[in-house]
Amino acid sequence: MKSSFNIHLAEARRRILSVLTFYILAVVLSYPLAQPLLTRMKSDLLPETQLVILEPQEAVVAYVNVSMLIALTLTFPLIVYHFWAFTAPGLLQEEKKRIA
């Protein structure tokens, strides 16, 4: 059954919003893990150096960046699933076999 462009657009929008919602939730929940992870990375990679903060917001930005990377790592399987679930119905059986 062929669907109209608006139906495909609505499905893509729904999938993108669900992934973004999960990503934002993962960023918020992984923020407390950022400081211990930065401390561990510093002690493992640069044990004899001291981190220098030059601007007041620099530490917060570093924690937010680390929490965003953690969230991206946690969200990546969901991104792959939604991408596959959106594109798979439009592929032929031969194309699905080549990819999977």
mmCIF file of the C-alpha atoms, coordinates in Angstrom:
data_MODEL
# 
_entry.id   MODEL 
# 
loop_
_atom_site.group_PDB 
_atom_site.id 
_atom_site.type_symbol 
_atom_site.label_atom_id 
_atom_site.label_alt_id 
_atom_site.label_comp_id 
_atom_site.label_asym_id 
_atom_site.label_entity_id 
_atom_site.label_seq_id 
_atom_site.pdbx_PDB_ins_code 
_atom_site.Cartn_x 
_atom_site.Cartn_y 
_atom_site.Cartn_z 
_atom_site.occupancy 
_atom_site.B_iso_or_equiv 
_atom_site.pdbx_formal_charge 
_atom_site.auth_seq_id 
_atom_site.auth_comp_id 
_atom_site.auth_asym_id 
_atom_site.auth_atom_id 
_atom_site.pdbx_PDB_model_num 
ATOM 1   C CA . MET A 1 1   ? 0.000  0.000  0.000  1.00 0.00 ? 1   MET A CA 1 
ATOM 2   C CA . LYS A 1 2   ? 1.420  3.354  -1.008 1.00 0.00 ? 2   LYS A CA 1 
ATOM 3   C CA . SER A 1 3   ? 1.182  6.213  1.442  1.00 0.00 ? 3   SER A CA 1 
ATOM 4   C CA . SER A 1 4   ? 1.128  9.874  0.722  1.00 0.00 ? 4   SER A CA 1 
ATOM 5   C CA . PHE A 1 5   ? 4.066  12.156 1.390  1.00 0.00 ? 5   PHE A CA 1 
ATOM 6   C CA . ASN A 1 6   ? 2.327  13.746 4.383  1.00 0.00 ? 6   ASN A CA 1 
ATOM 7   C CA . ILE A 1 7   ? 1.918  10.376 6.088  1.00 0.00 ? 7   ILE A CA 1 
ATOM 8   C CA . HIS A 1 8   ? 5.627  9.639  5.633  1.00 0.00 ? 8   HIS A CA 1 
ATOM 9   C CA . LEU A 1 9   ? 6.485  13.077 6.925  1.00 0.00 ? 9   LEU A CA 1 
ATOM 10  C CA . ALA A 1 10  ? 4.292  12.580 9.997  1.00 0.00 ? 10  ALA A CA 1 
ATOM 11  C CA . GLU A 1 11  ? 5.909  9.221  10.721 1.00 0.00 ? 11  GLU A CA 1 
ATOM 12  C CA . ALA A 1 12  ? 9.411  10.697 10.366 1.00 0.00 ? 12  ALA A CA 1 
ATOM 13  C CA . ARG A 1 13  ? 8.430  13.559 12.672 1.00 0.00 ? 13  ARG A CA 1 
ATOM 14  C CA . ARG A 1 14  ? 7.062  11.131 15.272 1.00 0.00 ? 14  ARG A CA 1 
ATOM 15  C CA . ARG A 1 15  ? 10.233 9.028  15.182 1.00 0.00 ? 15  ARG A CA 1 
ATOM 16  C CA . ILE A 1 16  ? 12.540 12.044 15.391 1.00 0.00 ? 16  ILE A CA 1 
ATOM 17  C CA . LEU A 1 17  ? 10.596 13.487 18.317 1.00 0.00 ? 17  LEU A CA 1 
ATOM 18  C CA . SER A 1 18  ? 10.713 10.194 20.214 1.00 0.00 ? 18  SER A CA 1 
ATOM 19  C CA . VAL A 1 19  ? 14.484 9.932  19.699 1.00 0.00 ? 19  VAL A CA 1 
ATOM 20  C CA . LEU A 1 20  ? 15.011 13.571 20.749 1.00 0.00 ? 20  LEU A CA 1 
ATOM 21  C CA . THR A 1 21  ? 12.859 13.078 23.837 1.00 0.00 ? 21  THR A CA 1 
ATOM 22  C CA . PHE A 1 22  ? 14.876 10.036 24.876 1.00 0.00 ? 22  PHE A CA 1 
ATOM 23  C CA . TYR A 1 23  ? 18.131 11.894 24.121 1.00 0.00 ? 23  TYR A CA 1 
ATOM 24  C CA . ILE A 1 24  ? 17.187 14.906 26.254 1.00 0.00 ? 24  ILE A CA 1 
ATOM 25  C CA . LEU A 1 25  ? 16.109 12.620 29.083 1.00 0.00 ? 25  LEU A CA 1 
ATOM 26  C CA . ALA A 1 26  ? 19.412 10.744 28.802 1.00 0.00 ? 26  ALA A CA 1 
ATOM 27  C CA . VAL A 1 27  ? 21.367 14.031 28.907 1.00 0.00 ? 27  VAL A CA 1 
ATOM 28  C CA . VAL A 1 28  ? 19.576 15.086 32.083 1.00 0.00 ? 28  VAL A CA 1 
ATOM 29  C CA . LEU A 1 29  ? 20.022 11.703 33.741 1.00 0.00 ? 29  LEU A CA 1 
ATOM 30  C CA . SER A 1 30  ? 23.676 11.356 32.747 1.00 0.00 ? 30  SER A CA 1 
ATOM 31  C CA . TYR A 1 31  ? 24.708 14.805 34.032 1.00 0.00 ? 31  TYR A CA 1 
ATOM 32  C CA . PRO A 1 32  ? 25.572 13.462 37.518 1.00 0.00 ? 32  PRO A CA 1 
ATOM 33  C CA . LEU A 1 33  ? 27.891 10.910 35.865 1.00 0.00 ? 33  LEU A CA 1 
ATOM 34  C CA . ALA A 1 34  ? 29.896 13.596 34.042 1.00 0.00 ? 34  ALA A CA 1 
ATOM 35  C CA . GLN A 1 35  ? 32.038 14.738 36.970 1.00 0.00 ? 35  GLN A CA 1 
ATOM 36  C CA . PRO A 1 36  ? 33.175 11.236 38.040 1.00 0.00 ? 36  PRO A CA 1 
ATOM 37  C CA . LEU A 1 37  ? 33.819 10.317 34.401 1.00 0.00 ? 37  LEU A CA 1 
ATOM 38  C CA . LEU A 1 38  ? 35.920 13.441 33.820 1.00 0.00 ? 38  LEU A CA 1 
ATOM 39  C CA . THR A 1 39  ? 37.861 12.740 37.007 1.00 0.00 ? 39  THR A CA 1 
ATOM 40  C CA . ARG A 1 40  ? 38.471 9.145  35.940 1.00 0.00 ? 40  ARG A CA 1 
ATOM 41  C CA . MET A 1 41  ? 39.548 10.158 32.433 1.00 0.00 ? 41  MET A CA 1 
ATOM 42  C CA . LYS A 1 42  ? 41.932 12.753 33.840 1.00 0.00 ? 42  LYS A CA 1 
ATOM 43  C CA . SER A 1 43  ? 43.484 10.308 36.298 1.00 0.00 ? 43  SER A CA 1 
ATOM 44  C CA . ASP A 1 44  ? 43.867 7.593  33.637 1.00 0.00 ? 44  ASP A CA 1 
ATOM 45  C CA . LEU A 1 45  ? 45.045 9.715  30.716 1.00 0.00 ? 45  LEU A CA 1 
ATOM 46  C CA . LEU A 1 46  ? 46.802 12.680 32.341 1.00 0.00 ? 46  LEU A CA 1 
ATOM 47  C CA . PRO A 1 47  ? 47.738 11.678 35.890 1.00 0.00 ? 47  PRO A CA 1 
ATOM 48  C CA . GLU A 1 48  ? 50.312 14.407 36.538 1.00 0.00 ? 48  GLU A CA 1 
ATOM 49  C CA . THR A 1 49  ? 48.453 17.407 35.120 1.00 0.00 ? 49  THR A CA 1 
ATOM 50  C CA . GLN A 1 50  ? 45.986 19.811 36.652 1.00 0.00 ? 50  GLN A CA 1 
ATOM 51  C CA . LEU A 1 51  ? 42.857 20.962 34.845 1.00 0.00 ? 51  LEU A CA 1 
ATOM 52  C CA . VAL A 1 52  ? 42.617 24.741 34.526 1.00 0.00 ? 52  VAL A CA 1 
ATOM 53  C CA . ILE A 1 53  ? 39.331 26.610 34.372 1.00 0.00 ? 53  ILE A CA 1 
ATOM 54  C CA . LEU A 1 54  ? 39.715 29.997 32.698 1.00 0.00 ? 54  LEU A CA 1 
ATOM 55  C CA . GLU A 1 55  ? 36.082 31.125 32.584 1.00 0.00 ? 55  GLU A CA 1 
ATOM 56  C CA . PRO A 1 56  ? 33.281 30.636 35.117 1.00 0.00 ? 56  PRO A CA 1 
ATOM 57  C CA . GLN A 1 57  ? 31.021 28.657 32.796 1.00 0.00 ? 57  GLN A CA 1 
ATOM 58  C CA . GLU A 1 58  ? 33.797 26.426 31.441 1.00 0.00 ? 58  GLU A CA 1 
ATOM 59  C CA . ALA A 1 59  ? 33.360 23.654 34.023 1.00 0.00 ? 59  ALA A CA 1 
ATOM 60  C CA . VAL A 1 60  ? 29.605 23.499 33.491 1.00 0.00 ? 60  VAL A CA 1 
ATOM 61  C CA . VAL A 1 61  ? 30.062 23.399 29.709 1.00 0.00 ? 61  VAL A CA 1 
ATOM 62  C CA . ALA A 1 62  ? 32.565 20.560 30.071 1.00 0.00 ? 62  ALA A CA 1 
ATOM 63  C CA . TYR A 1 63  ? 30.113 18.568 32.214 1.00 0.00 ? 63  TYR A CA 1 
ATOM 64  C CA . VAL A 1 64  ? 27.280 19.222 29.754 1.00 0.00 ? 64  VAL A CA 1 
ATOM 65  C CA . ASN A 1 65  ? 29.455 18.105 26.829 1.00 0.00 ? 65  ASN A CA 1 
ATOM 66  C CA . VAL A 1 66  ? 30.403 14.880 28.594 1.00 0.00 ? 66  VAL A CA 1 
ATOM 67  C CA . SER A 1 67  ? 26.786 14.187 29.534 1.00 0.00 ? 67  SER A CA 1 
ATOM 68  C CA . MET A 1 68  ? 25.753 14.789 25.908 1.00 0.00 ? 68  MET A CA 1 
ATOM 69  C CA . LEU A 1 69  ? 28.334 12.236 24.748 1.00 0.00 ? 69  LEU A CA 1 
ATOM 70  C CA . ILE A 1 70  ? 27.097 9.725  27.315 1.00 0.00 ? 70  ILE A CA 1 
ATOM 71  C CA . ALA A 1 71  ? 23.518 10.346 26.167 1.00 0.00 ? 71  ALA A CA 1 
ATOM 72  C CA . LEU A 1 72  ? 24.486 9.917  22.516 1.00 0.00 ? 72  LEU A CA 1 
ATOM 73  C CA . THR A 1 73  ? 26.122 6.598  23.372 1.00 0.00 ? 73  THR A CA 1 
ATOM 74  C CA . LEU A 1 74  ? 22.977 5.460  25.171 1.00 0.00 ? 74  LEU A CA 1 
ATOM 75  C CA . THR A 1 75  ? 20.645 6.748  22.453 1.00 0.00 ? 75  THR A CA 1 
ATOM 76  C CA . PHE A 1 76  ? 22.543 5.383  19.440 1.00 0.00 ? 76  PHE A CA 1 
ATOM 77  C CA . PRO A 1 77  ? 20.793 1.963  19.397 1.00 0.00 ? 77  PRO A CA 1 
ATOM 78  C CA . LEU A 1 78  ? 17.414 3.713  19.439 1.00 0.00 ? 78  LEU A CA 1 
ATOM 79  C CA . ILE A 1 79  ? 18.508 5.978  16.573 1.00 0.00 ? 79  ILE A CA 1 
ATOM 80  C CA . VAL A 1 80  ? 19.568 2.965  14.508 1.00 0.00 ? 80  VAL A CA 1 
ATOM 81  C CA . TYR A 1 81  ? 16.311 1.152  15.276 1.00 0.00 ? 81  TYR A CA 1 
ATOM 82  C CA . HIS A 1 82  ? 14.112 4.091  14.258 1.00 0.00 ? 82  HIS A CA 1 
ATOM 83  C CA . PHE A 1 83  ? 16.153 4.702  11.128 1.00 0.00 ? 83  PHE A CA 1 
ATOM 84  C CA . TRP A 1 84  ? 15.798 1.072  10.115 1.00 0.00 ? 84  TRP A CA 1 
ATOM 85  C CA . ALA A 1 85  ? 12.090 0.929  11.011 1.00 0.00 ? 85  ALA A CA 1 
ATOM 86  C CA . PHE A 1 86  ? 11.449 4.017  8.867  1.00 0.00 ? 86  PHE A CA 1 
ATOM 87  C CA . THR A 1 87  ? 13.481 2.968  5.819  1.00 0.00 ? 87  THR A CA 1 
ATOM 88  C CA . ALA A 1 88  ? 12.920 -0.813 5.788  1.00 0.00 ? 88  ALA A CA 1 
ATOM 89  C CA . PRO A 1 89  ? 9.324  -0.770 4.462  1.00 0.00 ? 89  PRO A CA 1 
ATOM 90  C CA . GLY A 1 90  ? 10.512 1.063  1.339  1.00 0.00 ? 90  GLY A CA 1 
ATOM 91  C CA . LEU A 1 91  ? 13.242 -1.443 0.516  1.00 0.00 ? 91  LEU A CA 1 
ATOM 92  C CA . LEU A 1 92  ? 12.999 -4.539 -1.628 1.00 0.00 ? 92  LEU A CA 1 
ATOM 93  C CA . GLN A 1 93  ? 13.694 -7.969 -0.130 1.00 0.00 ? 93  GLN A CA 1 
ATOM 94  C CA . GLU A 1 94  ? 17.032 -8.159 -1.948 1.00 0.00 ? 94  GLU A CA 1 
ATOM 95  C CA . GLU A 1 95  ? 18.090 -4.803 -0.525 1.00 0.00 ? 95  GLU A CA 1 
ATOM 96  C CA . LYS A 1 96  ? 17.081 -5.832 2.996  1.00 0.00 ? 96  LYS A CA 1 
ATOM 97  C CA . LYS A 1 97  ? 19.128 -9.021 2.702  1.00 0.00 ? 97  LYS A CA 1 
ATOM 98  C CA . ARG A 1 98  ? 22.196 -7.083 1.555  1.00 0.00 ? 98  ARG A CA 1 
ATOM 99  C CA . ILE A 1 99  ? 21.971 -4.670 4.474  1.00 0.00 ? 99  ILE A CA 1 
ATOM 100 C CA . ALA A 1 100 ? 21.061 -7.131 7.236  1.00 0.00 ? 100 ALA A CA 1 
# 
